[in-house]
Amino acid sequence: MNGPEIDLPTVVEDVTRQFWAYEKAFMANDVDALIDFFWTDARLTRYGIADRQLGIEEMRAFRRASPTPDFTRRIEELRVTSFGDAMAVAYCEFVRSDTPLRGFQSQTWVRLTEAGTSVPTWKIVSAHVSMIPFA
């Protein structure tokens, strides 16, 4: 197969670390940290359980208006796959303490050098969260 090398260990480790840092910020409702995980671009896309954000400005407004979670969340089945040294996807299933529904989350991470910086960092460029009845 030609193309980028899949599952480079250092990339999988980096993105897994970023995933867990994001999860910690999410559960603490650390708004500034949460916003910083996302690509600062109008092309950012996030589809939530009952919401959507198109672009970083909508994401900032959404995060600033979101309360601290009043539930616990257990991550299950975390899968991180890298494609080359600058792109990875993270998928997980989760269980929340406030609902019998099962949650699913995906994040596309890209190593980017954003405006005003000189060092590439991992950013979420697209994300999706859903919850469904699941046996």
N, C-alpha and C positions, 0 to 999 in steps of 0.2 A: 504494500500500500504506500503510495506517495503522499506527501503532505506533511503537516507538522507532526512532531513526535508527541505521542499521546502518553499522558500520565508521568510527566517528568516529576520525580520525587520532590524536588525543592519547590516546584510550583504547587503541587498538591498540598504540601505542608504549609506553604505561605497562605494559600486560599483557605485552607481548613482553619488556620489560626485567625484569619480575618472573619470567617464565618462565626466562630465562637466569640470574638470580640463584638461583632454586630449583635449577636444574641444577648450578650451581657448588657449592652447599651439599650437594646429593645426592652428587656425586662425592667431595667432601671428608668426607662423613659429619659435617657440622656439625649435630649433633642439635638444639641450641637454635634455630639458624636454620631448620632444616627444620620443626620444630614451630611456629615463629612464622608460617610461611606459611599455616597452616591455621586455619580458623574455630574459635574456642574454644567449641564448642557440642556438645551431645549428638546433634544432628542431622547433624553431619559424617559423610560416608560416603566410604570409600576401598576399592576392590576392587583387590587386587594380583594378582601372578602366581600365588601359592599362599597367599594370605592375604586377610583383610578386616578393616577397622577400622570400627566403628560408634561414633561419638562421639570427642571429643577425648581422653578418658582412654585409650581403646584405642590411639589414634594415638600418644600420648606413650609408652605402654609399648612399642609396636612399634618406634618409632624408637630408643628407648633400648636395645633389645635387638638392633638390626640392626648388623652389622659394617660397617666401611668396605668399599666395593666393591673386589673384587680383579680388576676388569675395566675396560676402557675402554668408552666409549659414544659413538657418533657419532649426532647428531641429524640426521634428514632430514625433509623435507616438513613443516616447522613451519607451521601455519596458525592464525592468531588472528583471531577474528571478534568484534566487539563489538555489543551490542544496547543502545542508549542509552548513558548515561555512567556506569553503575554495574554492568554485567554483561558478561562476555566468556567465550568458550570458547577453549581452546588445545588443539590436536591436533598430535601429531607421530608420526612413525615413527622408530625408532632401531635401530641395529645394535650389538651388543655383541661384544667380542673373545673371549668365552668360549663362544659358542654360534652355531650356524648359523641359529637361529630369528630371525625379525624381530619387533621389538617395536612396540607401539602404546600410546600414552598420551593420555589426555584429562584436562583439568582445567577445572572451572567456577570462574571467578573472579568475586567480587562485592565491590564497594566497600562496606565496612561500618564503622560506628562501634561498636566493641565496648565492653563494660562497662569503666568505669574510664578511658576515653579520650574525647577530644572531637574528634579528627580522623579522618575515614574513611580506611581503608587497604584495599588489595586483599588478599583472603583466598581461599584455595581452599576451596570449600564441598563439592565432590565431585570425586573423581578415580578413574580406572580405568587399570590397566596390564595388558597381556596380551602374550604371545609365542606365535607360531605359525609353522609352516613356511610359507614364502611365496616364490614364485619371481618 
